[in-house]
Each structure stands twice: as C-alpha cells, then as structure tokens.
Amino acid sequence: DTPNGWFPQVVLVVEGQARGIDQPGTVEVIDSPGEGDDQIVQVASRLVSDKRGPVAVVTADRGLTGRLKQAGADVWRPGRLLRLLS
C-alpha cells in the first residue's frame, strides 16, 4: 500500500494518563488537553491543509471515522497498519 522509500510523518495524539509520555524518535507526540477525538480531528485537518501528502489516520472508532473523512483524511483500520508492519 505504500511506495518504496516513502517515510511518513507519524503523529500520535495521547489523552488521559498517557499525556506527557516521552517522544519516541521520529514520532511527534501531541498531548490532548481534553477529548482525544477532537484533537485527532484538529491535527488531521491541519495536516490535510498543509498539503504535504496524504493523511491517513488509524482508528477503529466509527464515529471518529466520519469526522476524519469530512476533514479530508483517509482512515485505516488497525488491521491494515498491522499488515503493513509485518
């Protein structure tokens, strides 16, 4: 599904007890001050607006999926990401 030599920007939005985790390597970590879904949609919208490439968000949340598609992002189910990583 991804071209050879493609190195995506990875952004992780965290909420609750996960806030404040260390930023691992090349992964950008964004702490959500409130509802994580709202922050995810905001970040996806910003990335879509930047027009630096496709924006794919991994989630199994159906309600969030609709909001992300309205923002212009592609939505991947977790299984798709796992297949790419294996």
C-alpha positions in Angstrom: 0.0 0.0 0.0 2.9 2.4 0.5 5.6 3.2 -2.1 9.2 2.1 -1.5 11.2 4.8 0.0 8.2 6.6 1.5 8.8 7.8 5.0 5.6 9.1 6.5 5.3 11.7 9.2 3.9 9.9 12.3 1.8 11.9 14.8 0.5 10.3 18.0 -2.3 12.1 19.9 -2.5 11.0 23.5 -5.0 11.7 26.2 -5.6 10.9 29.9 -2.8 9.1 31.7 -0.8 8.8 28.5 -0.2 12.6 28.4 3.3 13.6 29.0 4.9 10.4 27.6 8.4 10.7 26.1 8.5 11.5 22.4 10.0 8.3 20.8 12.4 9.1 18.0 10.7 10.4 14.9 7.2 10.2 16.2 5.6 13.6 17.1 3.5 13.3 20.3 0.7 15.7 20.9 -1.0 15.8 24.3 -4.7 16.3 24.1 -5.9 18.7 26.8 -9.4 17.2 26.6 -11.3 14.9 24.3 -8.8 12.9 22.2 -11.1 12.6 19.3 -11.4 16.4 18.9 -7.6 16.7 19.0 -7.2 14.0 16.4 -9.6 15.7 14.0 -7.9 19.0 14.6 -4.5 17.6 13.8 -5.7 15.7 10.8 -7.4 18.9 9.4 -4.1 20.8 9.9 -2.1 18.1 8.1 -4.6 18.0 5.2 -4.5 21.8 4.9 -0.6 21.6 4.8 -0.9 19.5 1.6 2.4 17.8 2.0 1.0 14.4 1.1 -1.8 12.0 2.0 -3.1 12.0 5.6 -4.1 8.6 7.0 -5.4 8.1 10.5 -5.6 4.7 12.1 -8.7 4.1 14.2 -11.4 1.6 14.8 -13.8 4.2 16.1 -16.7 4.6 13.6 -17.9 8.0 14.9 -14.4 9.4 14.6 -14.1 7.9 11.1 -16.9 10.0 9.8 -15.4 13.2 11.2 -12.0 12.4 9.8 -13.3 11.7 6.3 -15.2 15.1 6.5 -11.8 16.7 7.3 -10.3 15.1 4.2 -8.2 12.4 5.8 -8.1 8.7 4.8 -9.0 6.3 7.6 -7.2 3.0 8.1 -8.4 0.2 10.3 -5.8 -1.1 12.8 -5.5 -4.4 10.9 -4.3 -2.6 7.8 -1.5 -0.9 9.7 -0.5 -4.2 11.3 -0.3 -5.9 7.9 1.9 -3.1 6.6 4.2 -3.5 9.6 4.5 -7.3 9.4 
